[in-house]
Amino acid sequence: MSTAAVSARRSGQVLADLIPSSRVRDVALVAGGAVLTGVAAQIAVPVPGSPVPVTGQTFAALLVGTALGACRGLLSLALYALVGMAGVPWFAEGGSGTAAPSLGYVFGMLLAVTAVGALARRGADRSMLRTAGTMVLGEAIIYAVGVPYLALAADMSLTAAVAAGLTPFLIGDALKAALAMGVLPTAWKLVDKR
């Protein structure tokens, strides 16, 4: 069977759909996505002048959304958010609760994983260029919620929040998008060769 025929057959699927379907699978994927995001959030580098560190959290969340799809991705990040707000120290830098100025980014991730998951189901994670666009859109959604929340939570102007919660992260986000551009399309190519 040709690669084009295999790709056409897999249209409408995300990577998680390639695992045999069951409730156990879905529960494990949702829980695993939440844990992956929590572990990645611990990879944190403080940013001078910002209450928000650079973390692996956003990268993990966007990978969860593309790999699991919109519904499972949303459930996974909702589990991550609820458990973290309940007190499990797995937000950035071991944080938890509802008082963190960076909590808005977590809320943004809920919307972002839904968007990137829906796009992945339409094949947006199959090529490098489309994956880059998907990741950039996901990051933009996270910032659209996170930066205004940071301004309110830290009592700063929107301009100051952009300077502290957006600008210092753009280079890292470009690197994360580049990494995703390699990982996701490669995963599909490997699957299509089987």
Protein Blocks (a to p, Z undefined) as FASTA:
>chain_A
ZZklmmmmmgoiafklmpccdfklmmmmmmmmmmmmmmmmmmccddehiabdcdfklmmm
mmmmmmnommlmmmmmmmmmmmmmnopacbghhiacjkbfklmmmmmmmmmmmmmmmmmm
nopambmklmmmmmmmmmmmmmmmmmmmmmmmnopafklmmmmmmmmmmmmmmmmmmmmm
mmmmmmmmmmmmZZ
